């Protein structure tokens, strides 16, 4: 996969429930594969739409919850599986929360 993020990716195995912000609101569970200060990659069985914004509550390694909004920027169908690999950017993530992610990456790399 071609690297498109400006920030470094780090694994963060966790599940998150996301909710569509506009239209019919539906909660969907996602499995986070990687995380950066600017967004995250995740797997989901549901078909989501590029450009749509979803509300999420991301539990980080300290067990704190980051309330974040995600905009879908990339979708790839996983061959042989009934799921999709997504790329999403954080929308309006407070600097404090982005810094928490940066600290996790620093600690995780040692």
N, C-alpha and C positions, 0 to 999 in steps of 0.2 A: 504494500500500500504506500502510495506517495505521501510523504509528510506534508501536511498543510497547516499545521498549527504553528504559531509563532512562539509558543511556550512549550517547555519540555513536558512530556507525558510520563505519568507514574501510575502503576497499578494500584487500585483500591477496590478490593473485592467487597462489594456491598450490593444490596438490592434497594431500589428506590421506587416509590409510587409517584407517578406523575399524573397531572390532571390538565386537560385541554382548557385554555383560557377563554376561547370564544366559541360560541355555538353549543352543541350538545356536549356537556361536560361528562367525561368518562375517565375513571381512574384506571391506569395501566401500570403493571409492575415491570420494571426494567432491571437488567443485571449490568452494573457498571463494569467496564473492562479497563478503562484508563481515565485518568483525570489530569487536567492541567489548570493553570490559573485562568485560562480563557475559555475552557469548555471541558466536555467529557465525551468519551466513546461508550456506547452501550449496546446491548443486545435486547431485542424485544420481539415477541411473537406477533404483536399487533402492527398493522400498517399505519404509520404516521406520515404526515405530509411535510415536505420541505417548506420552510418559511413559517410554519406554525410555531406558536409560542406555548410552552407548557410550564405549569407551576410544579415545582418539586421540593422535596424535603430530603436533603442528602445527609446521611449520618456519616460523620468523618471518624477517623481513628480514635479520637478522644471521647467518642460517643456523643459529642455535641452535634446539633442538627443545624445545617445551613439551609435557610429558605432561599431558593434560587429560581430564577426563570430561565428556561432553556429554549433556544431557537434551533430547530432542526436545520442543518446545513448540508448533510450528506446521508444518503441511504444506499446500502448494498445488500442485495439478497444473498444469504449464505447458502451456497450450493449444497444440496443433499440434506438440508435442514429446513424446518418450517419456521424460520425466524429471520430477522433483518439485523444488520449491523448499522448503527447510526452514529453520526457525528453531530454534536450540538454545541453551540456557543452560549456562554452565560450572557444574559441580558441584564445590565444594571447591577451586577454583583458588587456589593460594597467592598472597598479596599481592605477592610479588616478581614472579611471572609477570604478574599483572594490571598491575603498574607498567610492565613491559616493553612491554605493549600500549599503555599510556598514553603512554609516551615515543615510540613509533612514530607515534601519532596526532599528537602535538605536532610532531614533525619533518616529517611528511608534509603537514601543513597550511600549512607556510611556503612 
